[in-house]
Amino acid sequence: MAKTNKTKRPQLIKQEEQIGDIEDLFSEEDTHKIRTSLLEWYDENQRDLPWRTSTKKSENGENVQEEEEEEKRAYGVWVSEVMLQQTRVQTVIDYYNRWMLKWPTLQHLSQASLEEVNEMWAGLGYYRRARFLLEGAKMIVAEGSEFPNTVFALRKVPGIGDYTAGAIASIAFKQVVPVVDGNVVRVLARLKAISTNPKDKTTVKNFWKLAAQLVDPSRPGDFNQSLMELGATLCTPLNPNCTSCPVSSQCRALHNSRNDESVMVMDYPMKVVKAKQRNDFSTVSVVEISRSQDRLQQTKSNSRVLLVKRPDEGLLAGLWEFPCVTLDEEADLSMRRKLIDQLLKKLFKLNPPKNCNVISRELVGEFVHVFSHIRRKIYVELLVLHLKGGKHVLFKEDDINATDWKLLDCEAVSRMGLTSSVRKVYSMVQKFKQDGTSNNSVPLRKRPKCS
């Protein structure tokens, strides 16, 4: 079908408003058909995922829960739902399996440290999610209570919002409550041909009303998962498979598209323009502390890499990185090095040539790393220092706590759970040391292989 043009769009919206207002609920007949069709489809087509269990009808018609205990199931649902936020299913599977192997119960997780959790989470991004999981586990266990089993109680746990609370309550505890995530919004918007802004507060409330009406009272968890599964596998943003959809006969968007060639199912929900990403800049110094003053005698065994811990609040809170300075505007090489020098002097009293010698200092390269709301250009340098008097003299200062920095060899750094951007920095440095060229493809003089 041809894509709708701009001149027809206002007319399309008027037609939709006449067909059905956003606040109209599903009819009893449609509700019954949608529940029945979706659950039958889900039972036959659900993906085999490690966190997923379902309730099925036994011979006497009663629901049989396949999980050994509700609390264990609730914990697994919680972990999986948090990991799945902003992350693809295929990426989450391995992380989930490793997490549950290390911390199989809420009690096990409550005994973990933030550093352990961050290392396990490294690469998933949005690290606040991991911190909230840990804080929530500690809070529940500290209060000596059972796992919260209602939406109201779950909302009191750090990091659990309306969606996660609904998912846990319905899937683990069979509470007849709805869930609304991006997949559900898309399915509902198409079923009801809702063209209004899906981010609008009133619209969001109405999506929750529609979802609440549809929840199957006998299998709420399975029904909620079926809605999400439909959005993830068939009712996708760009290529909906309407011919295989179990609820296509109830879909107003499909009906509209068949009656007006200017309308497409993909027109629903309305595409919202994302906020423009903020640009900033960061200069990172991979500081190697070498026992030797001779550049040619540097080896893996006589040098260590300096890492510092980020503050416990803000972006990437509590995670490990190389010394860096973030700027709102571009800075030349001289200014970047000056800012790094100031940081190292402030944190560690590094003050060449007074208490250390600079063995080498070279620009390694640059790259762009995109966070959810920030586009950051990162400059990378390698700074090799020799300390006068040894590290025990240099790091005895009280200005930085011993738990806020580490000196590690290459193998230990490689084993750490570093964020993707920090690991990219270290990979660039390792490549630079091996072949003597920067990641900007600018030839640099050959250097000996060293650590």
Buried (B, 14 or more C-beta within 10 A) or exposed (E): EEEBEEEEBEEBEEBBEEEEEBEEBBEEEBBEBBBEBBBEBBBEBBEEBEBBBBBEEEEEEEBEBEBEEBBBBBBBBBBBBBBBBEBEBEBBBEBBEEBBEEBEBBEBBBEBEBBBBBBBBBBBBBBBBBBBBBBBBBBBBEEEEEBBBEBEBBBEBBBBEBBBBBBBBBBBBBBBBBBBBBBBBBBBBBBBBBBBBBEEEEBBEBBBBBBBBBBBEBBBBBBBBBBBBBBBBBBBEEEBEBEEBBBBEBBBBBBBBEEBEBBBBBBBBBEEEEEEEEEBBBBBBBBBBBBBEEBEEBEEEBBBBBBBBBEEEEBBBBBBBBBBBBBEEEBEEEEBBBBBBEBBEEBBBBEBEEBBBEBBBBBBBBBEBEBEEBBBBBBBBBBBBBBBEEBEEBBEEEEBEEEBBBBBBBEEBEEBBBBEBBBBBBEBBBBBBEEBBBBEEEEBEEBEEBB
